[in-house]
């Protein structure tokens, strides 16, 4: 009941707060560089450096940070601050635990069929499939074990992928190398693959590790690693890219989306590149080339002719000046701002090309440049959903990524589901993250982290009595298959009708759906379901705030990278005064936690909080 009261109160106050946000006010702490800095890659000097610019750097090159982290970065000066973020190899990160597998995989799943019909047909033809045998053919539903096995792995890898998403989010929150994870997140959107098609969480996990390993290294090395990556090979149909019947999926995307951009190649280039990649595939988690399936004939690609394979094609792509410009521009738009001039694009491409596609010189150039700290760049970045949630947890001082609310659900509601981008093009980024409805949903997400719902946090229960979940409920209570799957009330059916339900059926997919979920959940390592461990009272007391005005000012300074209107600030102070019954923080120390969380929720619901 308390939570519902706060939601209503907060909603009314939010309307008042947002009404005041239309005005503009400049905070003394907010110090973007002059407009003349836009487009200027000249490094800023120590005289240009301050705590606000350190906060700007940490927010863009990482996921923000607490005031003490920003102060430590500010004390380094601009050159060393950038170096500490970009050249992180010597920064210890051993506290991050490797992913703990639930043990859902076994070798019988090695050659997982592409569909349920393929799985059951294989079982009926060979007597077994995916490591399980069919029942004797005189038994009703004798192919049921095959169908059950197929649905088991679909459910198991989906659930384990959600755990991988949690694991990765925890790394983003806890890492001592924030740029490593920020770049890995960037590459996940650039070289996009989705578990919904790959159907193997292990391949998705390996891909994350590849993105981390090459995060700020050499783009050419990363490109080759991705071209040989089992998840990418699976996602873009390498298995059907063979001599005499080349599949163009990867060849097209590697030029259109991954390296050059539309208009810089021809359809014949795509066909010839596809021939070069024939025979490239994977076995389990290993890259392989099948010589018998590789087209080793001469090919003409981007004006060159030779007996090219995939490595040659990637080398030729990297030799094109447009490739360096395309990659540099995309990195720029991710870290700096959406718009850049053709001249700046060429200049950034030259930086990348002149350093043989080493990414660190480009990143250092960006993060030290006047352009990065210019008025045009400040407040021009809209935080993506994953970045937004991790930044919010950092701002709140959360110790870990909580289980309530569910991380995967919250980011998906905001438009980004880790490990399941909408297409090979990844996410649209930028303004696509923000609509009126999504701004409201971002406020709801902040509320759910600050006031977790302890009643409705659970995943949809497939054993429920609603919809298809009724089948699982009946099976759990001892009904036979025929009774469980009937759409009517089994108690009202005759014995003849129930027997007829079982007759001459090879398998039942509704039963398999239940069994797949049940068997996967039985083995799954559960995600801890606690709320965010946040202590707003301690945060304010440690900050030394003595009044409600000082508390609000501290929270605004901690949470916002863009100043808000004075009327917004005044409304928040008035709200906190009203909730506490006093402006004296010392007087309200024992009961101010929820009111402080209300204020934090309102700040995080403002348009200003969505950008940095």
C-alpha positions, 0 to 999 in steps of 0.5 A: 500500500505504501508503494502505491501511495508513493506512485500516485504522489510521485505521478502528481508531482512529476507533472508539476516538475515537468511543467517547469522543465521547459525553462532553461537554466545554466548551472555553474558546474555545467561547463561546455566549451565554446561553440567554436570548439565544435569539429576541432580535434585539437586536444584540450589543455590542462587549463581547460580541464575541470570536474565537470569535464571529467564527469562528461568523459566518464559518462560517455566513455563509461557509464558515469560514476559516483562523485569520488570517481569523478574527482579522482579522474579530474585530478589526473588532468585531461591527458592522463584521465583519457589514458587511464580509460583507453589504455586499461590493460594494466588495470586489475579486473580480477574481481569479475567472475566468469559466467557460471553455466547451469549445465543445460548443454550436453553433447547430444545437442551438438547437431541441433535440428533447424526445426521441430519437424526436422527433429521428429522426422530425423527421430522417426527415420533413424530411431533417435535424434539429439541423443534420445531414442524414440519409444517402441513404435507400438506405444502411443506418442512414440516420438514424444521424447524427440519433440520434448528434447527439441523444445527443451533446448529452445527453452533452456538456451533462452533462459540461460541467455537471460542469465548471460545478459545479467552476467554482462550487465553486472560486468558493466556495473562493476568493471574497473575498465568501463570503456572495455564494456562500453565498447563491447556494447557498441560492437554488439550493436554493430556486429549484431546477432540474436540468440533467437536465431542462433539458438545457443547461449554458448555462442552468444557468450563467446561473442561477448568475450570476443568483443571484450578481448578486441574492444579497443584493439585492432579493428581488422583483428576484430573483423576477422574474429567476427567473420570466424565467430560461430554465432555470426556464422550461424546467424548469417547462414554460413552452413548453406554458403557452399561452392556452386550455391553461394549464400550472400548474407554475410558478404552483403552485411560485411560491406553494407553494415560492418565496414563500408556502407551502402553505395561503396560496392556493387552487386557483383562484388557481393556475389564474388565475396560470397564465393570467397567465404564458401566453406566457412562454418563452425563445428560446435564452438570452433571455426572450420573451413571445409575445403570441399565446399570452398570455391577456390576459383578466381574472383573479381572483387572491388577491382581486384582479381585473384583466387581470393578466400574470406581473409583476402576479401576482408583485407581488400575491404580494409584497404578502401579509404571509405572503410576507415571513414565508415567505422570512425564515423560510427564510433564518433556517433556513438560516443560524441554526437549524431551529426558530423561534417564530411570534413570531420569524417575524413579527418577521423578516417585518416586517424584510424587508417594512419594507425593501421586500424588501431582503435586506441589512437582514434578513441584518444583523439576523440576523448581529448578533443575540443570537439568532445567538450564543445557546446554542440556535444554536451547534452547531445547523447541520448542514453540507450536502454542498457547504458541508461539502466547501468548508469542509473544503478551507478548513480544510486550507488547500487552494489549489484544489478538487482533481480527485482525488477528483472533487468532483461524485462526493463531494458526490453521495455525501453527498446533494447534486449541484450543478445537479441537485437531486432535485426542484423542492423542492430539498434537504431540508436540516438533519437530512436530511443526516445518517444513520449511513451518511452520517456514515461516508461523510463520513469516507471523503470526508475520507480521500479528500481527505487520501489521494487514490486515484491508481489509481481516481480516473478516471471510468467508462470507456465504452470498457471491456470491461464491459457496454455499454462493450464496444460502444465498445471494439469500435468503437474497434478497427475492428469494423463496427456489426453486429459491435460491437453483437452480444451474442455473440462476433463471431468466432463468427458467420457472415458471413450473421449479421453481414450480417443485423445491418445489414439494414433498420435506420434507426439504432442507439441503442447506437452513438449512445450510444458516439458521443455520449460519444466526440465530447463527450469529444473536445471537452471541456476536461479537469478537472485531476486532481491531489490537494489541495495541502495541507501539514499539516507546514507548518501545524503548524510555522507554528502554533508547536506543539512537542509532539504535544499542542499539534499536536492542540489546534491542529487541534481548534481549527482544525477544530471549531466544537463542543468534543469530549470530553477522551477524544477529544483524548487518544486523538488525542494518543496516536495521534499519539505512536504514529505519530511515536514521539515527542511532540517535533514537532521530532524528527518534522518530516521524517516527520510529514505522513501521521500529521498527515493521519491525525489530521485525517481522524479529527477530520473523521470525528467527529460534531462536525465535521459541525455548526457 
